[in-house]
Amino acid sequence: MVSAAFWGYGERLDLLILERDFDSKKNGYSANSYLALLEELVVPNYTDGLIFMQDNAPIHTAKKVKE
């Protein structure tokens, strides 16, 4: 699974590969692996005025992610 970000006038980040969480069900992706992605991709690049969007995938709506 990969993630990317783009904004403004063609500004974008490189694709970031989401790491599997081997402690999760079926060794897939979890809220923990998604939080790691957010910390690496979103936090360092977010500035006031940007809108962060995501869908309602379970790892996006987990309680720890919302917090």
N, C-alpha and C positions, 0 to 999 in steps of 0.2 A: 504494500500500500504506500502511496506517495502523497505528499501535500505540497501545495505551492501558494504563493501570495502575489498579488498584483494590485496596483493602485495608480492613481494619477495619470500621468501622460506616458504610459508605457513602462513605468517603473515596475520591476518584479524581482523576486528572489529565485534562486535556484531551487529545483525540486529537492525536497527532503524526504528521505525514505523512513517510514515509520517502522521502528523495531518491533519484532514480535515479543510478546510477554509470555515466557515459557511457564510462568506460574498461573496463567489464565486457562480457562476452559479451552481445550483443544489447541493449546499453544498458539493462540491467535493474538488478537489485539485487544487491549483492555483500556480502562480509564487511566491506568498507570502509564501505559505506553503513549497514550494521547497527551497526557500531562507533560511527559518528557518532550514531546514534539512542540507543544505550546511554549514551553520554557526556552527551547532552542530557536524556534522560528518566530513566534509572535512577540514575546516579551522584549527581545532586543530591538525589534523593528517597529513596534507600535508607537504612534505619536497621537496626540490629541487631534480630534477631527476625523480620524479614520473610523470606518465601520467594520467591525469584525463579524463575519457571517460564517455559519456552519449549518449543516442539516440536522435532523433529529435522530441521527444514529445513536444507539445506546451508549457508546463510549463518549459521545458529545454531551449527553444529557445526564450522565451519572452525577450523583450528589457531590462527590469530591471535585468533579470538574466545574460544576456550577459555583462552588465555593471559591 
